Amino acid sequence: MSDHPKYSDYINREKDTVSHLTDHLPVGIYRTTVDGEIIYANLALANMLEYSIEEIINISVKDLYVTSKERESQLKLLTKTSNTSCQEISLKTKSGNIIIARDTMTTVKDASGNILYFDGILEDITKRKNIEKEILQLSTAITQSPASVVITDLDGNIEYVNPKFTDVTGYTYEEAIGKNPRILKTEHTVSGDYKEMWETIASGKIWRGEFLNKRKDGTNYWELASISPIIDKKGNIIKYLAIKEDITERKKTEDALIKSEKELSEANATKNMFFSVIAHDLKGPIGSFMQLLNLLIENFNDISNNEKLNYLNILTRLSSKTNNLLEDLLLWAQIQMNTLEFSIKSANLKTLIKNPIGIVEEKANEKNIDIKTQIDDVNVEINEASVKTVIRNLLSNSIKFSHKNSQIEINSKILKDSNTIEISIKDNGVGIPKENIDKLFKIETTFSTYGTEKEKGTGLGLILCKELVEKNGGTIRVESKKDSGSTFFFTLPLT
């Protein structure tokens, strides 16, 4: 029957059909003997291993394995698994490349149970395994990353956080998922900062910046963030990725360095101010004082009593000015060295203010300046001598920069709900240019200008006023406009 022509044609047609089908499959098909002889291989298998059909059926399966142990292990497993096994194996191609393949092998036995062949399907999974390896490496890198990693959807809702995020913020993975990163927001970051960030990443660009954020327990921390869009193959933004580094300690170091530099700058400015006052502002009046005394002594018998009296009045004013400057300088030096004894007690503000007005009254009269006061009759808890020094310096300053025949007003106002009183000293003088207002109370940027009658100042007075007001528990500020006068305000605690 098997020799019948029609049957032979049928068998040949079947063989051709099977061969055609297997050659066009995307996986390798093979049949081998137990000894490793390749009886059949389809075209996909030959291509996979970089051989031609003629070449592959003339080599042994054993030559394709990277190690002989792998072949032995595969056959041993096959006998234990009901004649079928599925394993991942490493094979060598003709050119020496190593591929990873999934080998599904089945035994073909005779009626007695003896193995005749091994039939199998071989699938090249090298690319997939490399991708899996890369994904595993990336996953491990993200999981073990020393930086926080956050992935959000297009609306900013969190879809993934790594363990470092939990370490830094205190929020667990479950607590973070579905939330918006705004749970970390503090008042330090304004809405404009977030608006700029969203505009940047929504346009497909990377945004980098710093945030002061808040942990779950309420404590703050600084982070340096790099936020970028995740873009698919079509160029569409599908998610956002944030890589964030905790820079709290670095910020502390930077702040400490800035503070140190500021203190050094202030120390140098203090030293320069101190020597400037001694070299110029003290030396000048003392030199004038000595010259006038010498003139008076040398010409004592040749000048009239009126001239002598005039000399004495000039010497009195010089000595008073020098004494006031020296007192301010010594007081300021004591503050810098923390050696100032600063006792606090109750004093009547209305009574206290009369003393500094009396000291500057003569200078005010010389310019025909009227000093008007409207002070509340209240008690303040202060160091009396230091407050007198503040008022004297502010009044002297107002007189210096006021025009002749003008007026200075001293007023007070009790501030509600603060148990403090605000004293203001207002003049209608030359005023202060806007760009110089911020320099007034800073020793490192202090400056001195001449008054309306070319009066010379040291720049020390306002620096001293600020330090004394603050030591009394108050604050000091100024409102001024060029050519429209100035008003200095300072506060003191009420008894």
Buried (B, 14 or more C-beta within 10 A) or exposed (E): EEEEEEEEEEEEEEEEEEBEEBBEEEBBBBBBBEEBBBEBBBBBBBBBBBBEBEEBBEBEBEEBBEEEEEBEEBBEEBEEEEBEBEBEBBBBBBEEEEBBBBBBBBBEEEEEEEBEBBBBBBBBBBEEBEEEEEEEEEEEEBEEBEBBBBBBEEEBEBEBBBBBBBEBBBBEEEBBEEBEBEBBBEEEBEEEBBEEBBEBBEEEEEBEBBBBBBEBEEEEBBBBBBBBBEEEEEEEBEBBBBBBBBBBEEBEEEEEEEEEEEEEBBEEBBEEBBEBBEEEBBEEBBEBBEEBEEEBEEEEEEBEEEEEEEBEEBBEBBEBBBEBBBEBBEBBBEBBEEEBEEEBEEBBBBEBBEBBBEBBBEBBEEBEBEBEBEBBEBBBBBBBEBBBBBBBBBBBBBBBBBBEEBBBBBBBBEEEEEEBBBBBBBBBBBBBEEEEBEBBBBBBEBEEBEBBBEBEBBBBBBBBBBBBBEBBBBEBBBBBEEEEBBBBBBBBBBB
